[in-house]
Amino acid sequence: QVQLIESGGGLVQAGGSLRLSCAASGRTSRSYVMAWFRQAPGKEREFASYITGTGDTSYADSVKGRFTISRDNAKNTVYLQMNSLKPEDTAVYYCAGRGPTSTLSYYQDRVYDHWGPGTQVTVSS
């Protein structure tokens, strides 16, 4: 079993920065694909970013150039550095993970096997 725990959320003014962390424990693997999704009030959960075991990354257009995903395999932790935050970034941010696959899309939340409980990010205008 794999456990994921997010941290680092909070309240920040527009233009500010936050760094989210996702600590993994249990039967994890360095080959795992790790992703961040977010869900704003009244909206569906949406993809934000992912990073593969080899370090390949991808971002949603809405966060590209402002967010950076990274991982520290020695610490079993994935990070999401969020800069130039906007009020529309307000959401619960979820960390997700799964083993690598060549047949499924990492942009879809349904393909991920493991999820954290989420951390709230609120950006005030």
Backbone atoms as SQL, in Angstrom:
CREATE TABLE atoms (id INTEGER PRIMARY KEY, chain TEXT, resi INTEGER, resn TEXT, atom TEXT, x REAL, y REAL, z REAL);
INSERT INTO atoms VALUES
  (1, 'A', 1, 'GLN', 'N', 0.846, -1.197, 0.000),
  (2, 'A', 1, 'GLN', 'CA', 0.000, 0.000, 0.000),
  (3, 'A', 1, 'GLN', 'C', 0.878, 1.242, 0.000),
  (4, 'A', 2, 'VAL', 'N', 0.383, 2.278, -0.647),
  (5, 'A', 2, 'VAL', 'CA', 1.098, 3.548, -0.734),
  (6, 'A', 2, 'VAL', 'C', 0.262, 4.631, -0.055),
  (7, 'A', 3, 'GLN', 'N', 0.918, 5.416, 0.771),
  (8, 'A', 3, 'GLN', 'CA', 0.248, 6.545, 1.417),
  (9, 'A', 3, 'GLN', 'C', 0.877, 7.843, 0.930),
  (10, 'A', 4, 'LEU', 'N', 0.032, 8.800, 0.623),
  (11, 'A', 4, 'LEU', 'CA', 0.474, 10.116, 0.179),
  (12, 'A', 4, 'LEU', 'C', -0.106, 11.167, 1.106),
  (13, 'A', 5, 'ILE', 'N', 0.731, 12.096, 1.528),
  (14, 'A', 5, 'ILE', 'CA', 0.282, 13.170, 2.403),
  (15, 'A', 5, 'ILE', 'C', 0.786, 14.492, 1.855),
  (16, 'A', 6, 'GLU', 'N', -0.128, 15.395, 1.566),
  (17, 'A', 6, 'GLU', 'CA', 0.229, 16.721, 1.083),
  (18, 'A', 6, 'GLU', 'C', 0.408, 17.688, 2.251),
  (19, 'A', 7, 'SER', 'N', 1.224, 18.690, 2.015),
  (20, 'A', 7, 'SER', 'CA', 1.392, 19.772, 2.988),
  (21, 'A', 7, 'SER', 'C', 1.831, 21.021, 2.238),
  (22, 'A', 8, 'GLY', 'N', 1.764, 22.152, 2.942),
  (23, 'A', 8, 'GLY', 'CA', 2.248, 23.400, 2.365),
  (24, 'A', 8, 'GLY', 'C', 1.179, 24.342, 1.869),
  (25, 'A', 9, 'GLY', 'N', -0.077, 23.908, 1.927),
  (26, 'A', 9, 'GLY', 'CA', -1.139, 24.801, 1.502),
  (27, 'A', 9, 'GLY', 'C', -1.334, 25.942, 2.493),
  (28, 'A', 10, 'GLY', 'N', -2.156, 26.894, 2.097),
  (29, 'A', 10, 'GLY', 'CA', -2.432, 28.024, 2.977),
  (30, 'A', 10, 'GLY', 'C', -3.068, 29.168, 2.236),
  (31, 'A', 11, 'LEU', 'N', -3.072, 30.321, 2.894),
  (32, 'A', 11, 'LEU', 'CA', -3.638, 31.544, 2.336),
  (33, 'A', 11, 'LEU', 'C', -2.506, 32.454, 1.884),
  (34, 'A', 12, 'VAL', 'N', -2.602, 32.945, 0.665),
  (35, 'A', 12, 'VAL', 'CA', -1.565, 33.810, 0.119),
  (36, 'A', 12, 'VAL', 'C', -2.228, 34.882, -0.745),
  (37, 'A', 13, 'GLN', 'N', -1.602, 36.027, -0.835),
  (38, 'A', 13, 'GLN', 'CA', -2.118, 37.087, -1.690),
  (39, 'A', 13, 'GLN', 'C', -1.766, 36.813, -3.148),
  (40, 'A', 14, 'ALA', 'N', -2.560, 37.373, -4.029),
  (41, 'A', 14, 'ALA', 'CA', -2.289, 37.247, -5.452),
  (42, 'A', 14, 'ALA', 'C', -0.879, 37.758, -5.753),
  (43, 'A', 15, 'GLY', 'N', -0.176, 37.006, -6.592),
  (44, 'A', 15, 'GLY', 'CA', 1.207, 37.334, -6.903),
  (45, 'A', 15, 'GLY', 'C', 2.209, 36.635, -6.016),
  (46, 'A', 16, 'GLY', 'N', 1.731, 36.028, -4.954),
  (47, 'A', 16, 'GLY', 'CA', 2.619, 35.348, -4.019),
  (48, 'A', 16, 'GLY', 'C', 2.966, 33.937, -4.457),
  (49, 'A', 17, 'SER', 'N', 3.666, 33.239, -3.579),
  (50, 'A', 17, 'SER', 'CA', 4.158, 31.890, -3.881),
  (51, 'A', 17, 'SER', 'C', 3.864, 30.934, -2.734),
  (52, 'A', 18, 'LEU', 'N', 3.742, 29.680, -3.082),
  (53, 'A', 18, 'LEU', 'CA', 3.637, 28.592, -2.117),
  (54, 'A', 18, 'LEU', 'C', 4.367, 27.388, -2.689),
  (55, 'A', 19, 'ARG', 'N', 4.865, 26.541, -1.806),
  (56, 'A', 19, 'ARG', 'CA', 5.435, 25.274, -2.244),
  (57, 'A', 19, 'ARG', 'C', 4.694, 24.143, -1.559),
  (58, 'A', 20, 'LEU', 'N', 4.061, 23.330, -2.352),
  (59, 'A', 20, 'LEU', 'CA', 3.380, 22.155, -1.828),
  (60, 'A', 20, 'LEU', 'C', 4.337, 20.968, -1.820),
  (61, 'A', 21, 'SER', 'N', 4.169, 20.128, -0.817),
  (62, 'A', 21, 'SER', 'CA', 4.951, 18.896, -0.720),
  (63, 'A', 21, 'SER', 'C', 4.009, 17.711, -0.660),
  (64, 'A', 22, 'CYS', 'N', 4.457, 16.602, -1.200),
  (65, 'A', 22, 'CYS', 'CA', 3.701, 15.349, -1.139),
  (66, 'A', 22, 'CYS', 'C', 4.675, 14.266, -0.695),
  (67, 'A', 23, 'ALA', 'N', 4.503, 13.817, 0.528),
  (68, 'A', 23, 'ALA', 'CA', 5.372, 12.780, 1.076),
  (69, 'A', 23, 'ALA', 'C', 4.742, 11.415, 0.852),
  (70, 'A', 24, 'ALA', 'N', 5.503, 10.516, 0.264),
  (71, 'A', 24, 'ALA', 'CA', 5.015, 9.172, -0.019),
  (72, 'A', 24, 'ALA', 'C', 5.646, 8.170, 0.933),
  (73, 'A', 25, 'SER', 'N', 4.864, 7.196, 1.341),
  (74, 'A', 25, 'SER', 'CA', 5.370, 6.120, 2.185),
  (75, 'A', 25, 'SER', 'C', 4.712, 4.818, 1.764),
  (76, 'A', 26, 'GLY', 'N', 5.290, 3.730, 2.265),
  (77, 'A', 26, 'GLY', 'CA', 4.749, 2.429, 1.896),
  (78, 'A', 26, 'GLY', 'C', 5.475, 1.856, 0.694),
  (79, 'A', 27, 'ARG', 'N', 4.767, 1.120, -0.119),
  (80, 'A', 27, 'ARG', 'CA', 5.363, 0.408, -1.254),
  (81, 'A', 27, 'ARG', 'C', 5.496, 1.349, -2.457),
  (82, 'A', 28, 'THR', 'N', 6.319, 2.378, -2.289),
  (83, 'A', 28, 'THR', 'CA', 6.538, 3.328, -3.374),
  (84, 'A', 28, 'THR', 'C', 7.678, 2.868, -4.260),
  (85, 'A', 29, 'SER', 'N', 7.817, 3.537, -5.365),
  (86, 'A', 29, 'SER', 'CA', 8.890, 3.212, -6.297),
  (87, 'A', 29, 'SER', 'C', 9.360, 4.492, -6.967),
  (88, 'A', 30, 'ARG', 'N', 10.638, 4.552, -7.265),
  (89, 'A', 30, 'ARG', 'CA', 11.171, 5.717, -7.959),
  (90, 'A', 30, 'ARG', 'C', 10.638, 5.822, -9.377),
  (91, 'A', 31, 'SER', 'N', 10.069, 4.762, -9.866),
  (92, 'A', 31, 'SER', 'CA', 9.513, 4.798, -11.219),
  (93, 'A', 31, 'SER', 'C', 8.089, 5.341, -11.255),
  (94, 'A', 32, 'TYR', 'N', 7.516, 5.569, -10.094),
  (95, 'A', 32, 'TYR', 'CA', 6.149, 6.057, -10.044),
  (96, 'A', 32, 'TYR', 'C', 6.010, 7.393, -10.761),
  (97, 'A', 33, 'VAL', 'N', 4.909, 7.542, -11.455),
  (98, 'A', 33, 'VAL', 'CA', 4.514, 8.840, -11.983),
  (99, 'A', 33, 'VAL', 'C', 3.731, 9.547, -10.885),
  (100, 'A', 34, 'MET', 'N', 4.136, 10.759, -10.583),
  (101, 'A', 34, 'MET', 'CA', 3.483, 11.543, -9.545),
  (102, 'A', 34, 'MET', 'C', 2.859, 12.785, -10.168),
  (103, 'A', 35, 'ALA', 'N', 1.662, 13.092, -9.705),
  (104, 'A', 35, 'ALA', 'CA', 0.928, 14.202, -10.314),
  (105, 'A', 35, 'ALA', 'C', 0.267, 15.068, -9.255),
  (106, 'A', 36, 'TRP', 'N', -0.031, 16.272, -9.668),
  (107, 'A', 36, 'TRP', 'CA', -0.841, 17.185, -8.866),
  (108, 'A', 36, 'TRP', 'C', -2.116, 17.495, -9.650),
  (109, 'A', 37, 'PHE', 'N', -3.231, 17.339, -8.953),
  (110, 'A', 37, 'PHE', 'CA', -4.521, 17.753, -9.471),
  (111, 'A', 37, 'PHE', 'C', -5.089, 18.786, -8.519),
  (112, 'A', 38, 'ARG', 'N', -6.089, 19.503, -8.966),
  (113, 'A', 38, 'ARG', 'CA', -6.726, 20.482, -8.086),
  (114, 'A', 38, 'ARG', 'C', -8.221, 20.536, -8.361),
  (115, 'A', 39, 'GLN', 'N', -8.947, 20.912, -7.339),
  (116, 'A', 39, 'GLN', 'CA', -10.399, 21.002, -7.461),
  (117, 'A', 39, 'GLN', 'C', -10.878, 22.269, -6.772),
  (118, 'A', 40, 'ALA', 'N', -11.426, 23.167, -7.568),
  (119, 'A', 40, 'ALA', 'CA', -11.984, 24.407, -7.052),
  (120, 'A', 40, 'ALA', 'C', -13.435, 24.172, -6.647),
  (121, 'A', 41, 'PRO', 'N', -13.966, 25.009, -5.772),
  (122, 'A', 41, 'PRO', 'CA', -15.363, 24.844, -5.334),
  (123, 'A', 41, 'PRO', 'C', -16.319, 24.843, -6.514),
  (124, 'A', 42, 'GLY', 'N', -17.184, 23.839, -6.564),
  (125, 'A', 42, 'GLY', 'CA', -18.178, 23.757, -7.615),
  (126, 'A', 42, 'GLY', 'C', -17.661, 23.302, -8.960),
  (127, 'A', 43, 'LYS', 'N', -16.398, 22.924, -9.019),
  (128, 'A', 43, 'LYS', 'CA', -15.813, 22.496, -10.288),
  (129, 'A', 43, 'LYS', 'C', -15.276, 21.085, -10.194),
  (130, 'A', 44, 'GLU', 'N', -15.039, 20.476, -11.341),
  (131, 'A', 44, 'GLU', 'CA', -14.457, 19.147, -11.372),
  (132, 'A', 44, 'GLU', 'C', -12.965, 19.225, -11.081),
  (133, 'A', 45, 'ARG', 'N', -12.445, 18.112, -10.618),
  (134, 'A', 45, 'ARG', 'CA', -11.008, 18.036, -10.384),
  (135, 'A', 45, 'ARG', 'C', -10.287, 18.124, -11.723),
  (136, 'A', 46, 'GLU', 'N', -9.191, 18.877, -11.755),
  (137, 'A', 46, 'GLU', 'CA', -8.462, 19.079, -13.003),
  (138, 'A', 46, 'GLU', 'C', -6.978, 18.834, -12.817),
  (139, 'A', 47, 'PHE', 'N', -6.360, 18.428, -13.904),
  (140, 'A', 47, 'PHE', 'CA', -4.922, 18.166, -13.932),
  (141, 'A', 47, 'PHE', 'C', -4.145, 19.459, -13.805),
  (142, 'A', 48, 'ALA', 'N', -3.043, 19.411, -13.039),
  (143, 'A', 48, 'ALA', 'CA', -2.148, 20.556, -12.942),
  (144, 'A', 48, 'ALA', 'C', -0.763, 20.230, -13.500),
  (145, 'A', 49, 'SER', 'N', -0.198, 19.093, -13.044),
  (146, 'A', 49, 'SER', 'CA', 1.157, 18.760, -13.474),
  (147, 'A', 49, 'SER', 'C', 1.471, 17.318, -13.134),
  (148, 'A', 50, 'TYR', 'N', 2.415, 16.734, -13.876),
  (149, 'A', 50, 'TYR', 'CA', 2.940, 15.430, -13.488),
  (150, 'A', 50, 'TYR', 'C', 4.427, 15.364, -13.747),
  (151, 'A', 51, 'ILE', 'N', 5.063, 14.400, -13.077),
  (152, 'A', 51, 'ILE', 'CA', 6.478, 14.124, -13.283),
  (153, 'A', 51, 'ILE', 'C', 6.671, 12.620, -13.300),
  (154, 'A', 52, 'THR', 'N', 7.419, 12.140, -14.274),
  (155, 'A', 52, 'THR', 'CA', 7.664, 10.708, -14.379),
  (156, 'A', 52, 'THR', 'C', 8.883, 10.312, -13.558),
  (157, 'A', 53, 'GLY', 'N', 9.131, 9.025, -13.498),
  (158, 'A', 53, 'GLY', 'CA', 10.289, 8.520, -12.783),
  (159, 'A', 53, 'GLY', 'C', 11.604, 8.966, -13.397),
  (160, 'A', 54, 'THR', 'N', 11.582, 9.285, -14.677),
  (161, 'A', 54, 'THR', 'CA', 12.794, 9.748, -15.367),
  (162, 'A', 54, 'THR', 'C', 12.893, 11.262, -15.397),
  (163, 'A', 55, 'GLY', 'N', 11.935, 11.928, -14.755),
  (164, 'A', 55, 'GLY', 'CA', 12.010, 13.377, -14.652),
  (165, 'A', 55, 'GLY', 'C', 11.286, 14.156, -15.727),
  (166, 'A', 56, 'ASP', 'N', 10.612, 13.467, -16.621),
  (167, 'A', 56, 'ASP', 'CA', 9.814, 14.190, -17.612),
  (168, 'A', 56, 'ASP', 'C', 8.632, 14.863, -16.919),
  (169, 'A', 57, 'THR', 'N', 8.336, 16.067, -17.347),
  (170, 'A', 57, 'THR', 'CA', 7.266, 16.831, -16.711),
  (171, 'A', 57, 'THR', 'C', 6.262, 17.338, -17.744),
  (172, 'A', 58, 'SER', 'N', 5.076, 17.629, -17.249),
  (173, 'A', 58, 'SER', 'CA', 4.050, 18.226, -18.088),
  (174, 'A', 58, 'SER', 'C', 3.168, 19.099, -17.214),
  (175, 'A', 59, 'TYR', 'N', 2.629, 20.143, -17.825),
  (176, 'A', 59, 'TYR', 'CA', 1.830, 21.115, -17.086),
  (177, 'A', 59, 'TYR', 'C', 0.554, 21.457, -17.851),
  (178, 'A', 60, 'ALA', 'N', -0.484, 21.760, -17.105),
  (179, 'A', 60, 'ALA', 'CA', -1.683, 22.313, -17.717),
  (180, 'A', 60, 'ALA', 'C', -1.353, 23.712, -18.224),
  (181, 'A', 61, 'ASP', 'N', -2.015, 24.122, -19.275),
  (182, 'A', 61, 'ASP', 'CA', -1.761, 25.447, -19.836),
  (183, 'A', 61, 'ASP', 'C', -1.995, 26.539, -18.801),
  (184, 'A', 62, 'SER', 'N', -2.939, 26.313, -17.907),
  (185, 'A', 62, 'SER', 'CA', -3.297, 27.333, -16.930),
  (186, 'A', 62, 'SER', 'C', -2.210, 27.593, -15.900),
  (187, 'A', 63, 'VAL', 'N', -1.270, 26.667, -15.744),
  (188, 'A', 63, 'VAL', 'CA', -0.213, 26.843, -14.739),
  (189, 'A', 63, 'VAL', 'C', 1.173, 26.888, -15.358),
  (190, 'A', 64, 'LYS', 'N', 1.268, 26.620, -16.643),
  (191, 'A', 64, 'LYS', 'CA', 2.563, 26.578, -17.315),
  (192, 'A', 64, 'LYS', 'C', 3.279, 27.913, -17.184),
  (193, 'A', 65, 'GLY', 'N', 4.550, 27.843, -16.828),
  (194, 'A', 65, 'GLY', 'CA', 5.342, 29.055, -16.647),
  (195, 'A', 65, 'GLY', 'C', 5.260, 29.639, -15.252),
  (196, 'A', 66, 'ARG', 'N', 4.328, 29.158, -14.444),
  (197, 'A', 66, 'ARG', 'CA', 4.180, 29.657, -13.068),
  (198, 'A', 66, 'ARG', 'C', 4.446, 28.562, -12.042),
  (199, 'A', 67, 'PHE', 'N', 4.101, 27.333, -12.370),
  (200, 'A', 67, 'PHE', 'CA', 4.275, 26.199, -11.456),
  (201, 'A', 67, 'PHE', 'C', 5.437, 25.332, -11.929),
  (202, 'A', 68, 'THR', 'N', 6.137, 24.749, -10.963),
  (203, 'A', 68, 'THR', 'CA', 7.222, 23.827, -11.272),
  (204, 'A', 68, 'THR', 'C', 7.099, 22.595, -10.393),
  (205, 'A', 69, 'ILE', 'N', 7.065, 21.436, -11.022),
  (206, 'A', 69, 'ILE', 'CA', 7.005, 20.176, -10.284),
  (207, 'A', 69, 'ILE', 'C', 8.401, 19.580, -10.215),
  (208, 'A', 70, 'SER', 'N', 8.709, 18.965, -9.093),
  (209, 'A', 70, 'SER', 'CA', 10.011, 18.317, -8.933),
  (210, 'A', 70, 'SER', 'C', 9.850, 17.158, -7.949),
  (211, 'A', 71, 'ARG', 'N', 10.877, 16.338, -7.892),
  (212, 'A', 71, 'ARG', 'CA', 10.820, 15.220, -6.955),
  (213, 'A', 71, 'ARG', 'C', 12.198, 14.974, -6.359),
  (214, 'A', 72, 'ASP', 'N', 12.189, 14.517, -5.125),
  (215, 'A', 72, 'ASP', 'CA', 13.402, 14.129, -4.417),
  (216, 'A', 72, 'ASP', 'C', 13.216, 12.671, -4.039),
  (217, 'A', 73, 'ASN', 'N', 13.790, 11.783, -4.832),
  (218, 'A', 73, 'ASN', 'CA', 13.572, 10.355, -4.607),
  (219, 'A', 73, 'ASN', 'C', 14.177, 9.889, -3.284),
  (220, 'A', 74, 'ALA', 'N', 15.221, 10.522, -2.839),
  (221, 'A', 74, 'ALA', 'CA', 15.833, 10.129, -1.565),
  (222, 'A', 74, 'ALA', 'C', 14.886, 10.394, -0.406),
  (223, 'A', 75, 'LYS', 'N', 14.035, 11.398, -0.565),
  (224, 'A', 75, 'LYS', 'CA', 13.074, 11.740, 0.487),
  (225, 'A', 75, 'LYS', 'C', 11.668, 11.230, 0.180),
  (226, 'A', 76, 'ASN', 'N', 11.506, 10.563, -0.965),
  (227, 'A', 76, 'ASN', 'CA', 10.169, 10.098, -1.383),
  (228, 'A', 76, 'ASN', 'C', 9.159, 11.239, -1.353),
  (229, 'A', 77, 'THR', 'N', 9.570, 12.369, -1.882),
  (230, 'A', 77, 'THR', 'CA', 8.729, 13.564, -1.830),
  (231, 'A', 77, 'THR', 'C', 8.673, 14.233, -3.190),
  (232, 'A', 78, 'VAL', 'N', 7.483, 14.702, -3.517),
  (233, 'A', 78, 'VAL', 'CA', 7.258, 15.474, -4.733),
  (234, 'A', 78, 'VAL', 'C', 6.834, 16.877, -4.324),
  (235, 'A', 79, 'TYR', 'N', 7.291, 17.847, -5.085),
  (236, 'A', 79, 'TYR', 'CA', 7.001, 19.235, -4.764),
  (237, 'A', 79, 'TYR', 'C', 6.263, 19.905, -5.914),
  (238, 'A', 80, 'LEU', 'N', 5.510, 20.924, -5.556),
  (239, 'A', 80, 'LEU', 'CA', 4.911, 21.805, -6.554),
  (240, 'A', 80, 'LEU', 'C', 5.177, 23.235, -6.118),
  (241, 'A', 81, 'GLN', 'N', 6.122, 23.871, -6.792),
  (242, 'A', 81, 'GLN', 'CA', 6.419, 25.270, -6.526),
  (243, 'A', 81, 'GLN', 'C', 5.451, 26.111, -7.326),
  (244, 'A', 82, 'MET', 'N', 4.697, 26.939, -6.638),
  (245, 'A', 82, 'MET', 'CA', 3.673, 27.749, -7.292),
  (246, 'A', 82, 'MET', 'C', 4.015, 29.217, -7.127),
  (247, 'A', 83, 'ASN', 'N', 4.291, 29.888, -8.225),
  (248, 'A', 83, 'ASN', 'CA', 4.632, 31.304, -8.216),
  (249, 'A', 83, 'ASN', 'C', 3.557, 32.110, -8.948),
  (250, 'A', 84, 'SER', 'N', 3.576, 33.405, -8.745),
  (251, 'A', 84, 'SER', 'CA', 2.630, 34.309, -9.414),
  (252, 'A', 84, 'SER', 'C', 1.197, 33.791, -9.276),
  (253, 'A', 85, 'LEU', 'N', 0.845, 33.445, -8.064),
  (254, 'A', 85, 'LEU', 'CA', -0.467, 32.852, -7.839),
  (255, 'A', 85, 'LEU', 'C', -1.585, 33.837, -8.137),
  (256, 'A', 86, 'LYS', 'N', -2.678, 33.280, -8.631),
  (257, 'A', 86, 'LYS', 'CA', -3.854, 34.055, -8.995),
  (258, 'A', 86, 'LYS', 'C', -5.055, 33.559, -8.183),
  (259, 'A', 87, 'PRO', 'N', -6.061, 34.398, -8.005),
  (260, 'A', 87, 'PRO', 'CA', -7.256, 33.935, -7.276),
  (261, 'A', 87, 'PRO', 'C', -7.864, 32.675, -7.889),
  (262, 'A', 88, 'GLU', 'N', -7.758, 32.526, -9.187),
  (263, 'A', 88, 'GLU', 'CA', -8.316, 31.336, -9.836),
  (264, 'A', 88, 'GLU', 'C', -7.523, 30.064, -9.556),
  (265, 'A', 89, 'ASP', 'N', -6.386, 30.197, -8.889),
  (266, 'A', 89, 'ASP', 'CA', -5.637, 29.011, -8.448),
  (267, 'A', 89, 'ASP', 'C', -6.188, 28.448, -7.141),
  (268, 'A', 90, 'THR', 'N', -7.118, 29.153, -6.537),
  (269, 'A', 90, 'THR', 'CA', -7.722, 28.685, -5.294),
  (270, 'A', 90, 'THR', 'C', -8.407, 27.342, -5.516),
  (271, 'A', 91, 'ALA', 'N', -8.010, 26.360, -4.722),
  (272, 'A', 91, 'ALA', 'CA', -8.530, 24.998, -4.885),
  (273, 'A', 91, 'ALA', 'C', -7.943, 24.112, -3.800),
  (274, 'A', 92, 'VAL', 'N', -8.490, 22.925, -3.696),
  (275, 'A', 92, 'VAL', 'CA', -7.843, 21.864, -2.931),
  (276, 'A', 92, 'VAL', 'C', -6.899, 21.161, -3.896),
  (277, 'A', 93, 'TYR', 'N', -5.650, 21.038, -3.492),
  (278, 'A', 93, 'TYR', 'CA', -4.638, 20.409, -4.333),
  (279, 'A', 93, 'TYR', 'C', -4.376, 18.995, -3.841),
  (280, 'A', 94, 'TYR', 'N', -4.429, 18.056, -4.772),
  (281, 'A', 94, 'TYR', 'CA', -4.253, 16.645, -4.471),
  (282, 'A', 94, 'TYR', 'C', -3.009, 16.100, -5.146),
  (283, 'A', 95, 'CYS', 'N', -2.301, 15.283, -4.417),
  (284, 'A', 95, 'CYS', 'CA', -1.172, 14.539, -4.947),
  (285, 'A', 95, 'CYS', 'C', -1.672, 13.148, -5.340),
  (286, 'A', 96, 'ALA', 'N', -1.179, 12.641, -6.455),
  (287, 'A', 96, 'ALA', 'CA', -1.588, 11.324, -6.931),
  (288, 'A', 96, 'ALA', 'C', -0.372, 10.584, -7.480),
  (289, 'A', 97, 'GLY', 'N', -0.446, 9.247, -7.451),
  (290, 'A', 97, 'GLY', 'CA', 0.667, 8.462, -7.959),
  (291, 'A', 97, 'GLY', 'C', 0.216, 7.151, -8.569),
  (292, 'A', 98, 'ARG', 'N', 1.039, 6.663, -9.472),
  (293, 'A', 98, 'ARG', 'CA', 0.786, 5.350, -10.089),
  (294, 'A', 98, 'ARG', 'C', 2.079, 4.857, -10.710),
  (295, 'A', 99, 'GLY', 'N', 2.111, 3.583, -11.037),
  (296, 'A', 99, 'GLY', 'CA', 3.248, 3.031, -11.749),
  (297, 'A', 99, 'GLY', 'C', 3.248, 3.503, -13.187),
  (298, 'A', 100, 'PRO', 'N', 4.398, 3.436, -13.851),
  (299, 'A', 100, 'PRO', 'CA', 4.468, 3.900, -15.235),
  (300, 'A', 100, 'PRO', 'C', 3.628, 3.033, -16.161),
  (301, 'A', 101, 'THR', 'N', 3.102, 3.654, -17.195),
  (302, 'A', 101, 'THR', 'CA', 2.305, 2.949, -18.194),
  (303, 'A', 101, 'THR', 'C', 2.493, 3.613, -19.541),
  (304, 'A', 102, 'SER', 'N', 2.406, 2.827, -20.572),
  (305, 'A', 102, 'SER', 'CA', 2.532, 3.379, -21.926),
  (306, 'A', 102, 'SER', 'C', 1.189, 3.441, -22.629),
  (307, 'A', 103, 'THR', 'N', 0.140, 3.018, -21.929),
  (308, 'A', 103, 'THR', 'CA', -1.169, 2.916, -22.577),
  (309, 'A', 103, 'THR', 'C', -2.218, 3.864, -22.008),
  (310, 'A', 104, 'LEU', 'N', -1.900, 4.496, -20.898),
  (311, 'A', 104, 'LEU', 'CA', -2.876, 5.370, -20.266),
  (312, 'A', 104, 'LEU', 'C', -2.363, 6.802, -20.248),
  (313, 'A', 105, 'SER', 'N', -3.295, 7.738, -20.169),
  (314, 'A', 105, 'SER', 'CA', -2.926, 9.145, -20.154),
  (315, 'A', 105, 'SER', 'C', -2.721, 9.635, -18.737),
  (316, 'A', 106, 'TYR', 'N', -1.585, 10.228, -18.481),
  (317, 'A', 106, 'TYR', 'CA', -1.293, 10.741, -17.148),
  (318, 'A', 106, 'TYR', 'C', -2.070, 12.021, -16.830),
  (319, 'A', 107, 'TYR', 'N', -2.808, 12.525, -17.815),
  (320, 'A', 107, 'TYR', 'CA', -3.576, 13.738, -17.602),
  (321, 'A', 107, 'TYR', 'C', -4.938, 13.462, -16.957),
  (322, 'A', 108, 'GLN', 'N', -5.309, 12.194, -16.898),
  (323, 'A', 108, 'GLN', 'CA', -6.631, 11.831, -16.390),
  (324, 'A', 108, 'GLN', 'C', -6.529, 11.321, -14.961),
  (325, 'A', 109, 'ASP', 'N', -7.361, 11.868, -14.089),
  (326, 'A', 109, 'ASP', 'CA', -7.278, 11.486, -12.679),
  (327, 'A', 109, 'ASP', 'C', -7.648, 10.025, -12.453),
  (328, 'A', 110, 'ARG', 'N', -8.476, 9.467, -13.317),
  (329, 'A', 110, 'ARG', 'CA', -8.958, 8.108, -13.087),
  (330, 'A', 110, 'ARG', 'C', -7.868, 7.042, -13.218),
  (331, 'A', 111, 'VAL', 'N', -6.723, 7.414, -13.809),
  (332, 'A', 111, 'VAL', 'CA', -5.677, 6.398, -13.994),
  (333, 'A', 111, 'VAL', 'C', -4.763, 6.271, -12.781),
  (334, 'A', 112, 'TYR', 'N', -4.903, 7.160, -11.833),
  (335, 'A', 112, 'TYR', 'CA', -4.020, 7.144, -10.667),
  (336, 'A', 112, 'TYR', 'C', -4.593, 6.237, -9.574),
  (337, 'A', 113, 'ASP', 'N', -3.706, 5.464, -8.991),
  (338, 'A', 113, 'ASP', 'CA', -4.113, 4.473, -7.997),
  (339, 'A', 113, 'ASP', 'C', -4.088, 5.006, -6.571),
  (340, 'A', 114, 'HIS', 'N', -3.238, 5.986, -6.331),
  (341, 'A', 114, 'HIS', 'CA', -3.019, 6.454, -4.962),
  (342, 'A', 114, 'HIS', 'C', -3.232, 7.958, -4.884),
  (343, 'A', 115, 'TRP', 'N', -3.904, 8.368, -3.834),
  (344, 'A', 115, 'TRP', 'CA', -4.244, 9.771, -3.650),
  (345, 'A', 115, 'TRP', 'C', -4.008, 10.219, -2.224),
  (346, 'A', 116, 'GLY', 'N', -3.599, 11.468, -2.079),
  (347, 'A', 116, 'GLY', 'CA', -3.538, 12.073, -0.771),
  (348, 'A', 116, 'GLY', 'C', -4.875, 12.710, -0.428),
  (349, 'A', 117, 'PRO', 'N', -5.027, 13.158, 0.803),
  (350, 'A', 117, 'PRO', 'CA', -6.294, 13.762, 1.240),
  (351, 'A', 117, 'PRO', 'C', -6.493, 15.181, 0.730),
  (352, 'A', 118, 'GLY', 'N', -5.426, 15.815, 0.253),
  (353, 'A', 118, 'GLY', 'CA', -5.534, 17.170, -0.285),
  (354, 'A', 118, 'GLY', 'C', -5.095, 18.237, 0.695),
  (355, 'A', 119, 'THR', 'N', -4.708, 19.377, 0.142),
  (356, 'A', 119, 'THR', 'CA', -4.344, 20.534, 0.940),
  (357, 'A', 119, 'THR', 'C', -4.966, 21.776, 0.289),
  (358, 'A', 120, 'GLN', 'N', -5.505, 22.646, 1.123),
  (359, 'A', 120, 'GLN', 'CA', -6.224, 23.815, 0.618),
  (360, 'A', 120, 'GLN', 'C', -5.247, 24.943, 0.279),
  (361, 'A', 121, 'VAL', 'N', -5.429, 25.498, -0.907),
  (362, 'A', 121, 'VAL', 'CA', -4.700, 26.697, -1.313),
  (363, 'A', 121, 'VAL', 'C', -5.729, 27.777, -1.600),
  (364, 'A', 122, 'THR', 'N', -5.577, 28.900, -0.925),
  (365, 'A', 122, 'THR', 'CA', -6.490, 30.020, -1.127),
  (366, 'A', 122, 'THR', 'C', -5.674, 31.250, -1.504),
  (367, 'A', 123, 'VAL', 'N', -6.013, 31.846, -2.637),
  (368, 'A', 123, 'VAL', 'CA', -5.315, 33.031, -3.118),
  (369, 'A', 123, 'VAL', 'C', -6.288, 34.204, -3.077),
  (370, 'A', 124, 'SER', 'N', -5.948, 35.207, -2.292),
  (371, 'A', 124, 'SER', 'CA', -6.813, 36.373, -2.153),
  (372, 'A', 124, 'SER', 'C', -6.416, 37.455, -3.151),
  (373, 'A', 125, 'SER', 'N', -7.395, 38.199, -3.585),
  (374, 'A', 125, 'SER', 'CA', -7.131, 39.257, -4.578),
  (375, 'A', 125, 'SER', 'C', -6.796, 40.570, -3.917);
